[in-house]
């Protein structure tokens, strides 16, 4: 979680990613941010986020992103 929070804070230091649960819906993250996140997450967690995973619900909160990461790690085992 720490890596993900740091990554998000690097993108938008003014956003509290712990309390915000509508990052996409409220326009706090845009498509360019998602592209950046996907690359970093894939590399760090050794997973592959595919186009099918690029749904707003998967990136609307830190918890949603962690759920996606855990699911993809489990599928990769």
C-alpha positions as MATLAB code, in Angstrom:
seq = 'XXXXXXXXXXXXXXXXXXXXXXXXXXXXXXXXXXXXXXXXXXXXXXXXXXXXXXXXXXXXXXXXXXXXXXXXXXXXX';
ca = [
       0.000    0.000    0.000;
       2.863    2.344    0.802;
       4.263    2.082   -2.737;
       0.867    2.816   -4.247;
       0.254    5.819   -1.984;
       3.700    7.199   -2.809;
       3.105    6.708   -6.517;
      -0.222    8.527   -6.332;
       1.241   11.307   -4.193;
       3.984   11.817   -6.754;
       1.288   12.355   -9.401;
      -0.902   14.662   -7.301;
       0.661   15.774   -4.000;
      -2.393   17.909   -3.187;
      -4.849   14.963   -3.065;
      -5.508   12.861    0.038;
      -5.694    9.433   -1.536;
      -6.568    7.728    1.741;
      -9.936    9.454    2.131;
     -10.905    9.965   -1.519;
     -12.937    7.106   -2.946;
     -14.009    8.663   -6.244;
     -10.666    9.408   -7.851;
     -11.939    8.851  -11.389;
     -15.524   10.017  -10.829;
     -14.361   13.306   -9.290;
     -11.698   13.885  -11.960;
      -8.767   13.588   -9.555;
      -7.130   11.020  -11.859;
      -7.287   11.251  -15.640;
      -6.347    8.877  -18.433;
      -2.724   10.064  -18.469;
      -2.464    9.342  -14.741;
      -3.887    5.861  -15.258;
      -1.369    5.104  -18.009;
       1.448    6.167  -15.664;
       0.041    4.143  -12.800;
      -0.454    1.004  -14.864;
       3.163    0.941  -16.008;
       4.537    1.478  -12.511;
       2.133   -0.993  -10.901;
       2.888   -3.654  -13.519;
       6.629   -3.273  -12.983;
       6.570   -3.108   -9.192;
       4.067   -5.892   -8.527;
       5.119   -8.107  -11.471;
       1.576   -8.249  -12.874;
      -0.076   -7.310  -16.144;
      -3.013   -4.936  -16.073;
      -4.783   -5.475  -19.393;
      -7.248   -3.336  -21.309;
     -10.057   -5.408  -19.752;
      -8.901   -4.202  -16.313;
      -8.948   -0.517  -17.270;
     -12.322    0.161  -15.709;
     -13.034    3.232  -13.583;
     -14.129    1.002  -10.691;
     -10.633   -0.523  -10.552;
      -8.982    2.895  -10.126;
     -11.553    4.911   -8.172;
      -9.769    4.380   -4.846;
      -6.575    3.014   -3.364;
      -8.577    0.071   -2.027;
      -9.924   -0.711   -5.508;
      -6.409   -0.619   -6.956;
      -5.120   -2.925   -4.217;
      -7.989   -5.326   -4.871;
      -7.087   -5.356   -8.569;
      -3.413   -5.943   -7.779;
      -4.195   -8.818   -5.393;
      -6.562  -10.416   -7.903;
      -3.970  -10.249  -10.674;
      -1.251  -11.611   -8.383;
      -3.495  -14.530   -7.453;
      -4.348  -15.227  -11.087;
      -0.652  -15.206  -11.931;
       0.173  -17.916   -9.402;
];
